[in-house]
Amino acid sequence: MNHTKGGLVIFTANSHPSSRELGKRISERLGVELGKVQVYQEANKGLTHLITMDLHQKEIQGFFNIPVDNLRASPFLLQYIQEEIPDYRNAVIVAKSPASAKRAQSFAERLRLGIAVIHGEAQDAESDQVDGRHSPPTAKTTGAIHPSMEIPLLIPKEKPPITVVGDVGGRIAIIVDDIIDDVDSFVAAAETLKERGAYKIFVMATHGLLSSEAPRFIEESAIDEVVVTNTIPHELQKLQCPKIKTVDISLILSEAIRRIHNGESMSYLFRNIGVDD
C-alpha cells in the first residue's frame, strides 16, 4: 500500500483494549505512529484537519460492502464466505425478514448464489394466550354504549405462519444483516431453516454487539457460526461462544483515511454500491 503524505497521526479510543488494537492495525497499514492520547477538556490549540469515523453510521456502511480492486481484496464478509466456507457454491443467501431482502440480494448477486426470504412470525404458545398477555382478548364480546348500539371489541390479528420463499433443502444457509445484538430472531430463523432442510447455517453481520445472553443463545442454537467484523470489541463473547468468528476490517478503513488525507477520490471506494447497501 502507498503510504500517506506527512503530517498524519492516528488516534484511537482508549475505552477498550480491542478498540486500541484496531487503531494500531490501521496505523501500521498506513506506516504512521499511533498517537498518544490524554483525555481532557480544553479549546483546540493545534489541530488543523481532523478526520473522524463513526463506524455505526449508515453513511459509513458502504465501506464494508465494496470491492477494493487496487488492494486485491474482496469485501470482507464476501471474502470470508469464499475462503472459509467449504463448498460455498452450494450456499443460499437468506434474508431473515422481507425488510432485509435487498441486502441479501446484494450478497447473492456478487457471489452468484440463490436467495431465500423468511416471512411471518412464530406463533404464540398456548400459555401466552391464556395468561393475560394476549391483548385485546380473542373472544368476541360486546359493550353497549347506547341501548340501540353495540360495538364489538377488536379481535387480534393472527400472525402469519413462518414460510421460507426459496429452496434451502440440502444447502448451506447464510443469513446476512448489518448488526447482530439480540439474537432471538436469528436463532428462530436458524431453527426454521434447519426444519426446511438446511444442513449448515451461518450468520454474517458487520457489527457484533452480542449483548446479554447472546453468546449462550448462539451456542445452544442451530447456528453453526456467527461471523462479525472487529468494529466492536467482542473478545469476552468469543470466550463464551466458540461459534463467534472475527474478520479484520482495518485494511479498508486505513485506505479510506489515506485517500482523504492525500486528497484522492473517495468515489472509487463506493464504485458499484447501491444507495441501500
TIGULO-581217 format. One line per field, with one value per residue (C-alpha): residue number from 1; y, z, x. Coordinates in nm, 3 decimals. Example, Ala and Ser with C-alpha at 12.3 -4.5 7.8 and 13.67 -1.06 7.14 Angstrom:
2
pos [1:2] .
c2 [-0.450:-0.106] .
c3 [0.780:0.714] .
c1 [1.230:1.367] .
END
This chain:
277
pos [1:2:3:4:5:6:7:8:9:10:11:12:13:14:15:16:17:18:19:20:21:22:23:24:25:26:27:28:29:30:31:32:33:34:35:36:37:38:39:40:41:42:43:44:45:46:47:48:49:50:51:52:53:54:55:56:57:58:59:60:61:62:63:64:65:66:67:68:69:70:71:72:73:74:75:76:77:78:79:80:81:82:83:84:85:86:87:88:89:90:91:92:93:94:95:96:97:98:99:100:101:102:103:104:105:106:107:108:109:110:111:112:113:114:115:116:117:118:119:120:121:122:123:124:125:126:127:128:129:130:131:132:133:134:135:136:137:138:139:140:141:142:143:144:145:146:147:148:149:150:151:152:153:154:155:156:157:158:159:160:161:162:163:164:165:166:167:168:169:170:171:172:173:174:175:176:177:178:179:180:181:182:183:184:185:186:187:188:189:190:191:192:193:194:195:196:197:198:199:200:201:202:203:204:205:206:207:208:209:210:211:212:213:214:215:216:217:218:219:220:221:222:223:224:225:226:227:228:229:230:231:232:233:234:235:236:237:238:239:240:241:242:243:244:245:246:247:248:249:250:251:252:253:254:255:256:257:258:259:260:261:262:263:264:265:266:267:268:269:270:271:272:273:274:275:276:277] .
c2 [0.000:0.353:0.544:0.876:1.222:1.352:1.515:1.233:1.092:0.821:0.841:0.583:0.546:0.409:0.274:-0.086:-0.271:-0.408:-0.055:0.039:-0.281:-0.185:0.162:0.005:-0.214:0.086:0.291:0.005:-0.026:0.349:0.346:0.608:0.619:0.566:0.891:0.903:1.043:1.216:1.284:1.636:1.929:2.236:2.459:2.337:2.492:2.299:2.075:2.195:1.895:1.628:1.309:1.103:0.788:0.664:0.303:0.270:0.550:0.442:0.651:0.453:0.112:0.130:0.072:-0.281:-0.380:-0.282:-0.430:-0.267:-0.384:-0.199:-0.379:-0.713:-0.774:-0.859:-0.711:-0.873:-1.080:-1.186:-1.285:-1.485:-1.675:-1.756:-1.857:-2.001:-2.178:-2.512:-2.577:-2.224:-2.266:-2.488:-2.200:-1.979:-1.625:-1.577:-1.264:-1.330:-1.088:-0.915:-0.589:-0.729:-0.878:-0.603:-0.669:-1.043:-0.982:-0.774:-1.059:-1.316:-1.122:-1.069:-1.433:-1.560:-1.758:-1.812:-1.620:-1.716:-1.491:-1.579:-1.446:-1.449:-1.480:-1.757:-1.827:-1.756:-2.052:-2.162:-2.041:-1.691:-1.676:-1.762:-1.578:-1.225:-1.128:-1.166:-0.825:-0.748:-1.068:-1.328:-1.382:-1.166:-0.967:-0.655:-0.347:-0.132:0.242:0.309:0.083:0.065:0.029:-0.247:-0.210:-0.536:-0.534:-0.576:-0.923:-0.954:-1.029:-1.373:-1.376:-1.511:-1.851:-1.870:-1.957:-1.968:-1.842:-2.017:-2.362:-2.428:-2.808:-2.972:-2.630:-2.408:-2.118:-1.783:-1.519:-1.165:-0.846:-0.526:-0.569:-0.869:-0.786:-0.951:-1.286:-1.418:-1.350:-1.511:-1.820:-1.851:-1.810:-2.077:-2.318:-2.258:-2.312:-2.633:-2.760:-2.679:-2.896:-2.659:-2.864:-2.574:-2.226:-1.918:-1.568:-1.274:-0.920:-0.612:-0.513:-0.774:-0.621:-0.963:-0.828:-1.000:-1.374:-1.369:-1.593:-1.863:-1.850:-1.883:-2.174:-2.360:-2.283:-2.444:-2.174:-2.322:-1.997:-1.622:-1.400:-1.031:-0.765:-0.607:-0.270:-0.353:-0.538:-0.884:-1.086:-1.183:-1.309:-1.524:-1.684:-1.774:-1.900:-2.060:-2.025:-1.649:-1.559:-1.221:-1.056:-0.769:-0.454:-0.235:-0.266:-0.080:0.178:0.264:0.301:0.540:0.750:0.751:0.873:1.151:1.266:1.264:1.437:1.135:1.035:0.861:0.771:0.479:0.308:0.335:0.200:-0.034:0.033:0.082:0.354:0.096:-0.120] .
c3 [0.000:-0.072:0.244:0.317:0.290:0.601:0.892:0.965:1.315:1.403:1.735:1.873:2.158:2.481:2.645:2.548:2.453:2.136:2.015:2.050:1.872:1.567:1.568:1.591:1.288:1.087:1.181:1.086:0.743:0.691:0.810:1.079:1.456:1.676:1.870:2.248:2.399:2.724:2.773:2.895:2.801:2.653:2.350:2.032:2.007:1.729:1.510:1.153:0.994:1.179:1.018:1.228:1.155:1.335:1.219:1.312:1.095:0.792:0.560:0.651:0.579:0.218:0.336:0.437:0.116:-0.171:-0.381:-0.339:-0.656:-0.611:-0.279:-0.440:-0.167:-0.185:0.062:0.392:0.461:0.097:0.110:0.425:0.257:-0.045:0.152:0.479:0.398:0.226:-0.072:-0.054:-0.409:-0.253:-0.032:-0.043:0.098:0.342:0.446:0.789:0.702:0.387:0.516:0.475:0.130:-0.052:0.150:0.090:-0.281:-0.291:-0.138:-0.363:-0.682:-0.601:-0.507:-0.785:-0.537:-0.483:-0.230:0.022:0.229:0.558:0.601:0.902:1.277:1.531:1.676:2.042:2.274:2.413:2.758:2.618:2.510:2.849:3.099:3.021:2.778:2.468:2.412:2.301:2.406:2.142:2.245:2.062:2.328:2.301:2.510:2.491:2.479:2.393:2.418:2.041:1.968:2.033:1.944:1.925:2.082:1.843:1.771:1.741:1.402:1.365:1.298:0.955:0.981:0.905:0.545:0.352:-0.005:-0.178:-0.165:0.130:0.141:0.139:0.116:0.331:0.458:0.512:0.696:0.635:0.832:0.940:1.320:1.546:1.905:2.045:1.871:1.920:1.560:1.426:1.644:1.531:1.166:1.205:1.355:1.062:0.809:0.981:0.967:0.594:0.535:0.552:0.674:0.785:0.898:0.910:1.031:0.883:1.025:1.014:1.380:1.655:1.968:2.104:2.434:2.738:2.687:2.311:2.328:2.523:2.293:1.987:2.141:2.214:1.875:1.530:1.412:1.316:1.301:1.356:1.163:1.253:1.197:1.464:1.464:1.813:2.083:2.150:2.290:2.602:2.390:2.187:2.506:2.593:2.246:2.009:1.723:1.702:1.445:1.365:1.036:1.044:0.860:0.930:0.566:0.412:0.692:0.652:0.275:0.333:0.573:0.333:0.043:0.250:0.382:0.038:-0.131:-0.351:-0.480:-0.237:-0.508:-0.611:-0.281:-0.349:-0.703:-0.782:-0.447:-0.438:-0.218:0.011:0.066] .
c1 [0.000:0.118:0.195:0.033:0.179:0.349:0.170:-0.077:-0.121:-0.373:-0.559:-0.797:-1.041:-0.898:-1.214:-1.137:-0.814:-0.977:-1.054:-0.689:-0.589:-0.796:-0.637:-0.293:-0.360:-0.478:-0.170:0.063:-0.100:-0.058:0.302:0.245:0.271:-0.031:-0.068:-0.062:-0.381:-0.464:-0.833:-0.916:-1.137:-0.972:-1.011:-0.837:-0.489:-0.322:-0.536:-0.580:-0.751:-0.948:-1.084:-1.324:-1.521:-1.829:-1.841:-2.207:-2.344:-2.548:-2.330:-2.018:-2.173:-2.059:-1.703:-1.797:-1.973:-1.745:-1.466:-1.126:-0.958:-0.630:-0.579:-0.666:-0.922:-1.291:-1.538:-1.455:-1.763:-1.783:-1.418:-1.479:-1.761:-1.543:-1.234:-1.361:-1.688:-1.622:-1.847:-1.989:-2.119:-2.386:-2.498:-2.806:-2.815:-3.102:-3.292:-3.446:-3.726:-3.854:-3.703:-3.351:-3.411:-3.217:-2.904:-2.935:-2.984:-2.666:-2.465:-2.631:-2.561:-2.193:-2.144:-2.374:-2.580:-2.951:-3.159:-3.426:-3.653:-3.822:-4.176:-4.405:-4.361:-4.353:-4.697:-4.765:-4.756:-5.094:-4.988:-4.934:-5.297:-5.449:-5.232:-5.349:-5.072:-5.289:-5.445:-5.710:-5.898:-5.967:-6.329:-6.579:-6.765:-6.973:-7.015:-7.328:-7.272:-7.639:-7.946:-7.965:-7.591:-7.344:-6.974:-6.774:-6.431:-6.140:-6.014:-5.637:-5.491:-5.343:-4.972:-4.886:-4.718:-4.348:-4.272:-3.947:-3.952:-3.665:-3.509:-3.275:-3.303:-2.960:-2.795:-2.572:-2.785:-2.608:-2.812:-2.681:-2.751:-2.576:-2.598:-2.643:-2.733:-3.045:-3.014:-3.369:-3.471:-3.151:-3.200:-3.563:-3.460:-3.192:-3.445:-3.680:-3.402:-3.294:-3.653:-3.658:-3.351:-3.050:-2.755:-2.532:-2.629:-2.403:-2.488:-2.290:-2.310:-2.088:-2.130:-2.138:-2.290:-2.387:-2.512:-2.658:-2.720:-2.647:-2.336:-2.522:-2.825:-2.598:-2.408:-2.732:-2.892:-2.890:-2.646:-2.308:-2.110:-2.156:-1.911:-1.872:-1.606:-1.387:-1.566:-1.697:-1.498:-1.639:-1.350:-1.544:-1.834:-1.592:-1.465:-1.823:-1.911:-1.655:-1.904:-1.829:-1.559:-1.399:-1.299:-1.046:-1.160:-0.854:-0.743:-1.034:-1.053:-0.686:-0.735:-1.025:-0.817:-0.521:-0.737:-0.894:-0.556:-0.390:-0.683:-0.759:-1.101:-1.329:-1.578:-1.356:-1.435:-1.807:-1.796:-2.088:-2.254:-2.630:-2.780:-2.938:-2.627] .
END
